[in-house]
């Protein structure tokens, strides 16, 4: 159904539930549109001036309008209570244990996405505002901290393994941003002073999606969905989904490169 609605291709395990809900909402809205449109045309014809030259202050005495309003309210309640709230509760309450997922810290700033992975030790290194440098160390990561020696940081590029739970811990350095990847059916505001987790399971690698779409230039894109300043339109990040083996190779190689001593210091 997502193709009929013009939605991006699906690439996350939970996305089918969201697409199903969106599909039912569109079906309901189509019924309402057709029904109220037909009723409007009927009223224009039935109560036109030539047939009703004198105003009738009694109005309609039947119960059809009341029953139709009740039916609309029942359908809305079903969509909300039967679909939306359980789906929301599952996304909020069923976050997988961190030892079974890849945990990534994503920090938004005007106008970039800073990505931070714990190294092979599984521990995030300490950050210090005094170490912040917009060019060389935008997160203020303390490489002298034993837990931070092997950490990985990237700018506007998020690497993920396919078919593994991903927990993204969202933060912001300045204003409200919004992390959204349409193909993963995720979108969440990043709010200054808060760490907000979201989770999903990517199911289609970038290479597989390129083949599926016949587009060798395709990339999953992180779009900031919250107006955050004059450079908002330039705040673009990219997600590369790899096989487990490819991701592990990238992870090990990058960790070694970034933990190596800087020969210019």
Buried (B, 14 or more C-beta within 10 A) or exposed (E): EBEEEEBBBBBBBBBEBBBBBBBBBEEBEEEEEEEEEEBEEEEEEEEEEEEEEEEEEEEEEEEEEEEBEEEBEEBEEEBEEEBBEEBEEEBEEEBEEBEEBBBBBBBBBBBBBBBBBBBBBEBBBBBEEEBBEEEEBBBBBBBEBEBBBBBBBBEBEBBBBBEBBBBBBBBBBEBBBBBBBBBBBBBBBBBEEEEBBBBBBBBBBBBBBBEEEEEEEBBBBBBBBBEBBEEBEEBBBBBBBBBEEBBEEBBEEBBEEBBEEEEEE
